[in-house]
C-alpha cells in the first residue's frame, strides 16, 4: 500500500512541476495544453456518472416495464409457504435428520486401540 501511495504522489509531484515549468516558459498560453485533458476528463465523467443515471430514470418514469402476472401454480406455492410459516410455533421444522454416532458408547466388542 505504501509503494502505491509513493508512486501516486510522485506522479502528482511531477505533474505539478511540469505544469509550473510550462507556465513559466510559455505563460498563459500553456493552459491551452490542458484543454484536451480537461475536455476528455469531462466526457468520461459524463459517461460514467450522469448518462447511466439519466437513462435509468427515464425508463422507470415512462412505465415501459411490463408487469408479469404469476401463474396459479406459483400463487398456490406462495400461499402454501405463507400458511406453513404462520402455523409454526417456537420451533421450525428443518429437513435434516440427526444420525447417532457411536463415539460416546462403551461397546466391549470393539477394541479401544486399532
N, CA, C and O atoms as a GROMACS GRO file, in nm:
protein
  456
    1UNK      N    1   0.082  -0.119   0.000
    1UNK     CA    2   0.000   0.000   0.000
    1UNK      C    3   0.087   0.126   0.000
    1UNK      O    4   0.055   0.224  -0.068
    2UNK      N    5   0.195   0.123   0.075
    2UNK     CA    6   0.283   0.239   0.083
    2UNK      C    7   0.351   0.262  -0.053
    2UNK      O    8   0.371   0.376  -0.094
    3UNK      N    9   0.385   0.153  -0.121
    3UNK     CA   10   0.450   0.166  -0.252
    3UNK      C   11   0.358   0.232  -0.353
    3UNK      O   12   0.402   0.316  -0.433
    4UNK      N   13   0.228   0.195  -0.350
    4UNK     CA   14   0.133   0.256  -0.442
    4UNK      C   15   0.115   0.405  -0.411
    4UNK      O   16   0.104   0.487  -0.503
    5UNK      N   17   0.112   0.439  -0.283
    5UNK     CA   18   0.098   0.580  -0.245
    5UNK      C   19   0.221   0.658  -0.288
    5UNK      O   20   0.210   0.773  -0.332
    6UNK      N   21   0.338   0.597  -0.276
    6UNK     CA   22   0.462   0.664  -0.317
    6UNK      C   23   0.461   0.691  -0.468
    6UNK      O   24   0.499   0.799  -0.512
    7UNK      N   25   0.418   0.593  -0.545
    7UNK     CA   26   0.410   0.610  -0.691
    7UNK      C   27   0.308   0.719  -0.727
    7UNK      O   28   0.334   0.802  -0.814
    8UNK      N   29   0.193   0.718  -0.660
    8UNK     CA   30   0.089   0.816  -0.688
    8UNK      C   31   0.138   0.957  -0.658
    8UNK      O   32   0.124   1.047  -0.742
    9UNK      N   33   0.195   0.979  -0.540
    9UNK     CA   34   0.237   1.113  -0.502
    9UNK      C   35   0.357   1.159  -0.584
    9UNK      O   36   0.374   1.279  -0.607
   10UNK      N   37   0.440   1.065  -0.628
   10UNK     CA   38   0.550   1.103  -0.717
   10UNK      C   39   0.495   1.152  -0.850
   10UNK      O   40   0.545   1.250  -0.905
   11UNK      N   41   0.394   1.085  -0.902
   11UNK     CA   42   0.332   1.128  -1.028
   11UNK      C   43   0.264   1.264  -1.012
   11UNK      O   44   0.271   1.348  -1.102
   12UNK      N   45   0.199   1.286  -0.898
   12UNK     CA   46   0.135   1.416  -0.874
   12UNK      C   47   0.240   1.526  -0.866
   12UNK      O   48   0.222   1.634  -0.923
   13UNK      N   49   0.350   1.499  -0.797
   13UNK     CA   50   0.457   1.599  -0.785
   13UNK      C   51   0.517   1.632  -0.922
   13UNK      O   52   0.542   1.748  -0.953
   14UNK      N   53   0.540   1.529  -1.003
   14UNK     CA   54   0.594   1.553  -1.138
   14UNK      C   55   0.496   1.632  -1.225
   14UNK      O   56   0.537   1.715  -1.305
   15UNK      N   57   0.366   1.605  -1.209
   15UNK     CA   58   0.266   1.679  -1.286
   15UNK      C   59   0.265   1.826  -1.246
   15UNK      O   60   0.253   1.914  -1.331
   16UNK      N   61   0.278   1.851  -1.116
   16UNK     CA   62   0.279   1.991  -1.069
   16UNK      C   63   0.405   2.062  -1.120
   16UNK      O   64   0.398   2.177  -1.164
   17UNK      N   65   0.519   1.993  -1.113
   17UNK     CA   66   0.644   2.053  -1.163
   17UNK      C   67   0.632   2.081  -1.312
   17UNK      O   68   0.674   2.188  -1.358
   18UNK      N   69   0.576   1.989  -1.389
   18UNK     CA   70   0.559   2.010  -1.532
   18UNK      C   71   0.465   2.125  -1.562
   18UNK      O   72   0.489   2.203  -1.655
   19UNK      N   73   0.358   2.137  -1.485
   19UNK     CA   74   0.265   2.248  -1.506
   19UNK      C   75   0.330   2.382  -1.475
   19UNK      O   76   0.313   2.479  -1.549
   20UNK      N   77   0.406   2.387  -1.365
   20UNK     CA   78   0.470   2.514  -1.327
   20UNK      C   79   0.579   2.554  -1.427
   20UNK      O   80   0.591   2.672  -1.460
   21UNK      N   81   0.659   2.458  -1.474
   21UNK     CA   82   0.762   2.494  -1.572
   21UNK      C   83   0.699   2.538  -1.705
   21UNK      O   84   0.750   2.629  -1.771
   22UNK      N   85   0.589   2.473  -1.744
   22UNK     CA   86   0.521   2.516  -1.866
   22UNK      C   87   0.461   2.654  -1.850
   22UNK      O   88   0.460   2.733  -1.944
   23UNK      N   89   0.409   2.683  -1.731
   23UNK     CA   90   0.351   2.814  -1.704
   23UNK      C   91   0.459   2.923  -1.706
   23UNK      O   92   0.436   3.034  -1.755
   24UNK      N   93   0.578   2.891  -1.653
   24UNK     CA   94   0.687   2.989  -1.651
   24UNK      C   95   0.746   3.010  -1.791
   24UNK      O   96   0.784   3.121  -1.827
   25UNK      N   97   0.753   2.902  -1.870
   25UNK     CA   98   0.813   2.914  -2.004
   25UNK      C   99   0.718   2.981  -2.104
   25UNK      O  100   0.760   3.071  -2.176
   26UNK      N  101   0.594   2.939  -2.108
   26UNK     CA  102   0.502   2.986  -2.212
   26UNK      C  103   0.398   3.084  -2.160
   26UNK      O  104   0.326   3.145  -2.240
   27UNK      N  105   0.387   3.101  -2.031
   27UNK     CA  106   0.289   3.194  -1.974
   27UNK      C  107   0.149   3.132  -1.978
   27UNK      O  108   0.132   3.012  -1.961
   28UNK      N  109   0.050   3.218  -2.002
   28UNK     CA  110  -0.089   3.173  -2.003
   28UNK      C  111  -0.118   3.082  -2.123
   28UNK      O  112  -0.214   3.006  -2.120
   29UNK      N  113  -0.039   3.089  -2.225
   29UNK     CA  114  -0.057   3.006  -2.344
   29UNK      C  115  -0.042   2.857  -2.314
   29UNK      O  116  -0.090   2.773  -2.390
   30UNK      N  117   0.025   2.825  -2.204
   30UNK     CA  118   0.042   2.683  -2.169
   30UNK      C  119  -0.090   2.621  -2.122
   30UNK      O  120  -0.103   2.499  -2.121
   31UNK      N  121  -0.185   2.703  -2.084
   31UNK     CA  122  -0.315   2.650  -2.042
   31UNK      C  123  -0.389   2.585  -2.159
   31UNK      O  124  -0.477   2.502  -2.140
   32UNK      N  125  -0.351   2.625  -2.280
   32UNK     CA  126  -0.410   2.563  -2.399
   32UNK      C  127  -0.377   2.414  -2.405
   32UNK      O  128  -0.455   2.335  -2.458
   33UNK      N  129  -0.261   2.376  -2.350
   33UNK     CA  130  -0.222   2.235  -2.349
   33UNK      C  131  -0.310   2.153  -2.254
   33UNK      O  132  -0.321   2.032  -2.270
   34UNK      N  133  -0.371   2.218  -2.158
   34UNK     CA  134  -0.458   2.148  -2.063
   34UNK      C  135  -0.601   2.133  -2.114
   34UNK      O  136  -0.681   2.062  -2.053
   35UNK      N  137  -0.633   2.197  -2.225
   35UNK     CA  138  -0.770   2.195  -2.275
   35UNK      C  139  -0.815   2.054  -2.313
   35UNK      O  140  -0.924   2.013  -2.275
   36UNK      N  141  -0.733   1.980  -2.386
   36UNK     CA  142  -0.772   1.845  -2.427
   36UNK      C  143  -0.787   1.750  -2.309
   36UNK      O  144  -0.888   1.679  -2.303
   37UNK      N  145  -0.692   1.743  -2.213
   37UNK     CA  146  -0.713   1.653  -2.099
   37UNK      C  147  -0.836   1.687  -2.015
   37UNK      O  148  -0.906   1.597  -1.968
   38UNK      N  149  -0.863   1.816  -1.997
   38UNK     CA  150  -0.981   1.855  -1.920
   38UNK      C  151  -1.110   1.819  -1.993
   38UNK      O  152  -1.208   1.775  -1.932
   39UNK      N  153  -1.110   1.838  -2.124
   39UNK     CA  154  -1.226   1.801  -2.204
   39UNK      C  155  -1.249   1.650  -2.199
   39UNK      O  156  -1.363   1.604  -2.187
   40UNK      N  157  -1.141   1.573  -2.209
   40UNK     CA  158  -1.151   1.427  -2.202
   40UNK      C  159  -1.201   1.383  -2.065
   40UNK      O  160  -1.283   1.291  -2.056
   41UNK      N  161  -1.154   1.446  -1.959
   41UNK     CA  162  -1.200   1.414  -1.824
   41UNK      C  163  -1.349   1.444  -1.808
   41UNK      O  164  -1.421   1.368  -1.744
   42UNK      N  165  -1.395   1.554  -1.865
   42UNK     CA  166  -1.537   1.589  -1.857
   42UNK      C  167  -1.623   1.488  -1.931
   42UNK      O  168  -1.730   1.451  -1.883
   43UNK      N  169  -1.578   1.442  -2.047
   43UNK     CA  170  -1.655   1.343  -2.123
   43UNK      C  171  -1.662   1.211  -2.048
   43UNK      O  172  -1.768   1.148  -2.043
   44UNK      N  173  -1.551   1.169  -1.990
   44UNK     CA  174  -1.550   1.043  -1.914
   44UNK      C  175  -1.640   1.055  -1.792
   44UNK      O  176  -1.714   0.962  -1.760
   45UNK      N  177  -1.634   1.168  -1.722
   45UNK     CA  178  -1.721   1.189  -1.607
   45UNK      C  179  -1.868   1.184  -1.647
   45UNK      O  180  -1.949   1.122  -1.579
   46UNK      N  181  -1.900   1.247  -1.757
   46UNK     CA  182  -2.038   1.245  -1.805
   46UNK      C  183  -2.083   1.103  -1.840
   46UNK      O  184  -2.195   1.063  -1.809
   47UNK      N  185  -1.995   1.029  -1.904
   47UNK     CA  186  -2.030   0.893  -1.948
   47UNK      C  187  -2.053   0.800  -1.830
   47UNK      O  188  -2.143   0.717  -1.835
   48UNK      N  189  -1.973   0.811  -1.727
   48UNK     CA  190  -1.982   0.717  -1.615
   48UNK      C  191  -2.080   0.758  -1.507
   48UNK      O  192  -2.134   0.671  -1.439
   49UNK      N  193  -2.104   0.885  -1.488
   49UNK     CA  194  -2.189   0.929  -1.377
   49UNK      C  195  -2.327   0.976  -1.420
   49UNK      O  196  -2.427   0.933  -1.363
   50UNK      N  197  -2.333   1.062  -1.516
   50UNK     CA  198  -2.458   1.129  -1.548
   50UNK      C  199  -2.542   1.048  -1.646
   50UNK      O  200  -2.663   1.035  -1.626
   51UNK      N  201  -2.484   0.994  -1.750
   51UNK     CA  202  -2.560   0.925  -1.854
   51UNK      C  203  -2.632   0.799  -1.803
   51UNK      O  204  -2.750   0.783  -1.834
   52UNK      N  205  -2.570   0.709  -1.726
   52UNK     CA  206  -2.644   0.592  -1.677
   52UNK      C  207  -2.758   0.629  -1.582
   52UNK      O  208  -2.863   0.566  -1.585
   53UNK      N  209  -2.738   0.731  -1.499
   53UNK     CA  210  -2.844   0.772  -1.408
   53UNK      C  211  -2.962   0.830  -1.485
   53UNK      O  212  -3.078   0.806  -1.449
   54UNK      N  213  -2.934   0.905  -1.590
   54UNK     CA  214  -3.042   0.964  -1.670
   54UNK      C  215  -3.120   0.856  -1.745
   54UNK      O  216  -3.243   0.863  -1.751
   55UNK      N  217  -3.050   0.757  -1.801
   55UNK     CA  218  -3.121   0.653  -1.876
   55UNK      C  219  -3.202   0.563  -1.784
   55UNK      O  220  -3.310   0.519  -1.822
   56UNK      N  221  -3.153   0.536  -1.664
   56UNK     CA  222  -3.229   0.454  -1.569
   56UNK      C  223  -3.353   0.530  -1.521
   56UNK      O  224  -3.459   0.470  -1.504
   57UNK      N  225  -3.340   0.659  -1.499
   57UNK     CA  226  -3.451   0.738  -1.452
   57UNK      C  227  -3.559   0.752  -1.560
   57UNK      O  228  -3.678   0.750  -1.530
   58UNK      N  229  -3.517   0.767  -1.684
   58UNK     CA  230  -3.614   0.787  -1.792
   58UNK      C  231  -3.691   0.658  -1.821
   58UNK      O  232  -3.809   0.665  -1.855
   59UNK      N  233  -3.629   0.543  -1.807
   59UNK     CA  234  -3.701   0.418  -1.834
   59UNK      C  235  -3.797   0.386  -1.720
   59UNK      O  236  -3.904   0.328  -1.744
   60UNK      N  237  -3.761   0.421  -1.597
   60UNK     CA  238  -3.850   0.388  -1.486
   60UNK      C  239  -3.969   0.483  -1.481
   60UNK      O  240  -4.077   0.442  -1.439
   61UNK      N  241  -3.952   0.608  -1.522
   61UNK     CA  242  -4.062   0.704  -1.513
   61UNK      C  243  -4.161   0.688  -1.629
   61UNK      O  244  -4.278   0.724  -1.616
   62UNK      N  245  -4.117   0.634  -1.742
   62UNK     CA  246  -4.206   0.623  -1.856
   62UNK      C  247  -4.298   0.503  -1.845
   62UNK      O  248  -4.396   0.493  -1.919
   63UNK      N  249  -4.269   0.410  -1.754
   63UNK     CA  250  -4.354   0.294  -1.735
   63UNK      C  251  -4.341   0.191  -1.844
   63UNK      O  252  -4.438   0.120  -1.873
   64UNK      N  253  -4.227   0.180  -1.905
   64UNK     CA  254  -4.210   0.086  -2.014
   64UNK      C  255  -4.190  -0.057  -1.966
   64UNK      O  256  -4.189  -0.150  -2.047
   65UNK      N  257  -4.173  -0.076  -1.836
   65UNK     CA  258  -4.156  -0.211  -1.783
   65UNK      C  259  -4.291  -0.282  -1.783
   65UNK      O  260  -4.391  -0.226  -1.739
   66UNK      N  261  -4.292  -0.405  -1.832
   66UNK     CA  262  -4.417  -0.480  -1.835
   66UNK      C  263  -4.429  -0.562  -1.708
   66UNK      O  264  -4.331  -0.617  -1.658
   67UNK      N  265  -4.549  -0.570  -1.659
   67UNK     CA  266  -4.577  -0.649  -1.540
   67UNK      C  267  -4.612  -0.790  -1.582
   67UNK      O  268  -4.692  -0.811  -1.673
   68UNK      N  269  -4.552  -0.887  -1.516
   68UNK     CA  270  -4.578  -1.027  -1.546
   68UNK      C  271  -4.668  -1.082  -1.436
   68UNK      O  272  -4.635  -1.076  -1.318
   69UNK      N  273  -4.780  -1.136  -1.477
   69UNK     CA  274  -4.873  -1.192  -1.380
   69UNK      C  275  -4.830  -1.334  -1.347
   69UNK      O  276  -4.811  -1.416  -1.438
   70UNK      N  277  -4.812  -1.366  -1.218
   70UNK     CA  278  -4.771  -1.502  -1.182
   70UNK      C  279  -4.882  -1.602  -1.210
   70UNK      O  280  -5.001  -1.571  -1.204
   71UNK      N  281  -4.840  -1.724  -1.239
   71UNK     CA  282  -4.938  -1.828  -1.270
   71UNK      C  283  -5.009  -1.874  -1.143
   71UNK      O  284  -4.967  -1.842  -1.032
   72UNK      N  285  -5.117  -1.950  -1.161
   72UNK     CA  286  -5.192  -2.001  -1.047
   72UNK      C  287  -5.109  -2.100  -0.967
   72UNK      O  288  -5.120  -2.106  -0.844
   73UNK      N  289  -5.026  -2.176  -1.036
   73UNK     CA  290  -4.940  -2.273  -0.969
   73UNK      C  291  -4.840  -2.202  -0.877
   73UNK      O  292  -4.814  -2.246  -0.764
   74UNK      N  293  -4.783  -2.092  -0.926
   74UNK     CA  294  -4.689  -2.015  -0.846
   74UNK      C  295  -4.759  -1.953  -0.726
   74UNK      O  296  -4.705  -1.953  -0.616
   75UNK      N  297  -4.877  -1.900  -0.748
   75UNK     CA  298  -4.952  -1.840  -0.638
   75UNK      C  299  -4.990  -1.944  -0.533
   75UNK      O  300  -4.991  -1.913  -0.414
   76UNK      N  301  -5.021  -2.067  -0.576
   76UNK     CA  302  -5.053  -2.173  -0.480
   76UNK      C  303  -4.931  -2.208  -0.396
   76UNK      O  304  -4.944  -2.232  -0.276
   77UNK      N  305  -4.812  -2.210  -0.458
   77UNK     CA  306  -4.690  -2.238  -0.383
   77UNK      C  307  -4.664  -2.130  -0.279
   77UNK      O  308  -4.630  -2.160  -0.164
   78UNK      N  309  -4.679  -2.005  -0.320
   78UNK     CA  310  -4.654  -1.893  -0.229
   78UNK      C  311  -4.754  -1.897  -0.114
   78UNK      O  312  -4.717  -1.874   0.002
   79UNK      N  313  -4.880  -1.925  -0.144
   79UNK     CA  314  -4.981  -1.931  -0.039
   79UNK      C  315  -4.953  -2.047   0.056
   79UNK      O  316  -4.973  -2.034   0.177
   80UNK      N  317  -4.906  -2.160   0.003
   80UNK     CA  318  -4.874  -2.274   0.088
   80UNK      C  319  -4.757  -2.244   0.181
   80UNK      O  320  -4.758  -2.287   0.296
   81UNK      N  321  -4.658  -2.173   0.132
   81UNK     CA  322  -4.545  -2.136   0.216
   81UNK      C  323  -4.587  -2.039   0.324
   81UNK      O  324  -4.540  -2.049   0.438
   82UNK      N  325  -4.673  -1.947   0.291
   82UNK     CA  326  -4.718  -1.849   0.390
   82UNK      C  327  -4.799  -1.916   0.501
   82UNK      O  328  -4.786  -1.879   0.617
   83UNK      N  329  -4.882  -2.013   0.466
   83UNK     CA  330  -4.960  -2.084   0.566
   83UNK      C  331  -4.869  -2.163   0.659
   83UNK      O  332  -4.891  -2.166   0.780
   84UNK      N  333  -4.767  -2.228   0.603
   84UNK     CA  334  -4.676  -2.309   0.683
   84UNK      C  335  -4.593  -2.225   0.778
   84UNK      O  336  -4.560  -2.270   0.888
   85UNK      N  337  -4.559  -2.106   0.739
   85UNK     CA  338  -4.477  -2.020   0.823
   85UNK      C  339  -4.558  -1.967   0.941
   85UNK      O  340  -4.503  -1.952   1.051
   86UNK      N  341  -4.682  -1.939   0.922
   86UNK     CA  342  -4.762  -1.881   1.028
   86UNK      C  343  -4.799  -1.982   1.135
   86UNK      O  344  -4.815  -1.943   1.251
   87UNK      N  345  -4.814  -2.111   1.102
   87UNK     CA  346  -4.860  -2.210   1.198
   87UNK      C  347  -4.748  -2.260   1.288
   87UNK      O  348  -4.775  -2.312   1.396
   88UNK      N  349  -4.622  -2.246   1.245
   88UNK     CA  350  -4.514  -2.298   1.329
   88UNK      C  351  -4.500  -2.212   1.452
   88UNK      O  352  -4.507  -2.089   1.445
   89UNK      N  353  -4.481  -2.276   1.564
   89UNK     CA  354  -4.471  -2.205   1.691
   89UNK      C  355  -4.330  -2.155   1.714
   89UNK      O  356  -4.277  -2.075   1.638
   90UNK      N  357  -4.272  -2.203   1.822
   90UNK     CA  358  -4.139  -2.159   1.859
   90UNK      C  359  -4.031  -2.226   1.775
   90UNK      O  360  -3.929  -2.164   1.744
   91UNK      N  361  -4.052  -2.351   1.739
   91UNK     CA  362  -3.951  -2.426   1.666
   91UNK      C  363  -3.987  -2.437   1.519
   91UNK      O  364  -4.103  -2.446   1.481
   92UNK      N  365  -3.885  -2.436   1.439
   92UNK     CA  366  -3.904  -2.457   1.296
   92UNK      C  367  -3.872  -2.601   1.264
   92UNK      O  368  -3.789  -2.664   1.330
   93UNK      N  369  -3.936  -2.653   1.163
   93UNK     CA  370  -3.904  -2.789   1.120
   93UNK      C  371  -3.805  -2.781   1.006
   93UNK      O  372  -3.830  -2.715   0.905
   94UNK      N  373  -3.693  -2.848   1.021
   94UNK     CA  374  -3.588  -2.849   0.920
   94UNK      C  375  -3.584  -2.985   0.854
   94UNK      O  376  -3.615  -3.085   0.918
   95UNK      N  377  -3.548  -2.992   0.729
   95UNK     CA  378  -3.543  -3.121   0.659
   95UNK      C  379  -3.413  -3.197   0.686
   95UNK      O  380  -3.358  -3.259   0.595
   96UNK      N  381  -3.364  -3.191   0.809
   96UNK     CA  382  -3.242  -3.261   0.844
   96UNK      C  383  -3.273  -3.372   0.942
   96UNK      O  384  -3.374  -3.369   1.012
   97UNK      N  385  -3.185  -3.470   0.947
   97UNK     CA  386  -3.203  -3.583   1.038
   97UNK      C  387  -3.073  -3.602   1.115
   97UNK      O  388  -2.964  -3.598   1.058
   98UNK      N  389  -3.086  -3.623   1.245
   98UNK     CA  390  -2.969  -3.644   1.329
   98UNK      C  391  -2.929  -3.791   1.321
   98UNK      O  392  -3.012  -3.880   1.341
   99UNK      N  393  -2.803  -3.815   1.290
   99UNK     CA  394  -2.752  -3.952   1.284
   99UNK      C  395  -2.673  -3.976   1.411
   99UNK      O  396  -2.575  -3.907   1.439
  100UNK      N  397  -2.715  -4.074   1.488
  100UNK     CA  398  -2.649  -4.106   1.614
  100UNK      C  399  -2.513  -4.169   1.586
  100UNK      O  400  -2.502  -4.261   1.504
  101UNK      N  401  -2.412  -4.121   1.654
  101UNK     CA  402  -2.278  -4.179   1.641
  101UNK      C  403  -2.252  -4.278   1.753
  101UNK      O  404  -2.331  -4.290   1.846
  102UNK      N  405  -2.142  -4.348   1.743
  102UNK     CA  406  -2.109  -4.447   1.846
  102UNK      C  407  -1.985  -4.408   1.925
  102UNK      O  408  -1.923  -4.494   1.988
  103UNK      N  409  -1.948  -4.284   1.923
  103UNK     CA  410  -1.826  -4.240   1.989
  103UNK      C  411  -1.838  -4.246   2.141
  103UNK      O  412  -1.743  -4.289   2.208
  104UNK      N  413  -1.948  -4.206   2.195
  104UNK     CA  414  -1.961  -4.199   2.339
  104UNK      C  415  -2.007  -4.329   2.402
  104UNK      O  416  -2.010  -4.338   2.525
  105UNK      N  417  -2.043  -4.429   2.325
  105UNK     CA  418  -2.096  -4.554   2.379
  105UNK      C  419  -1.983  -4.650   2.410
  105UNK      O  420  -1.882  -4.653   2.340
  106UNK      N  421  -1.999  -4.728   2.515
  106UNK     CA  422  -1.900  -4.828   2.552
  106UNK      C  423  -1.940  -4.962   2.496
  106UNK      O  424  -2.025  -5.030   2.555
  107UNK      N  425  -1.884  -5.001   2.388
  107UNK     CA  426  -1.905  -5.135   2.331
  107UNK      C  427  -1.784  -5.219   2.371
  107UNK      O  428  -1.670  -5.184   2.341
  108UNK      N  429  -1.810  -5.330   2.438
  108UNK     CA  430  -1.699  -5.416   2.479
  108UNK      C  431  -1.648  -5.499   2.362
  108UNK      O  432  -1.539  -5.556   2.369
  109UNK      N  433  -1.726  -5.508   2.254
  109UNK     CA  434  -1.683  -5.587   2.139
  109UNK      C  435  -1.573  -5.515   2.058
  109UNK      O  436  -1.493  -5.580   1.992
  110UNK      N  437  -1.571  -5.383   2.064
  110UNK     CA  438  -1.473  -5.308   1.989
  110UNK      C  439  -1.347  -5.286   2.072
  110UNK      O  440  -1.356  -5.251   2.190
  111UNK      N  441  -1.232  -5.305   2.013
  111UNK     CA  442  -1.108  -5.276   2.088
  111UNK      C  443  -1.090  -5.125   2.105
  111UNK      O  444  -1.134  -5.047   2.020
  112UNK      N  445  -1.023  -5.084   2.213
  112UNK     CA  446  -1.003  -4.941   2.238
  112UNK      C  447  -0.901  -4.883   2.140
  112UNK      O  448  -0.913  -4.767   2.100
  113UNK      N  449  -0.800  -4.963   2.101
  113UNK     CA  450  -0.698  -4.915   2.009
  113UNK      C  451  -0.702  -4.999   1.882
  113UNK      O  452  -0.714  -5.121   1.890
  114UNK      N  453  -0.693  -4.937   1.770
  114UNK     CA  454  -0.698  -5.009   1.642
  114UNK      C  455  -0.560  -5.032   1.590
  114UNK      O  456  -0.543  -5.091   1.483
   0.00000   0.00000   0.00000
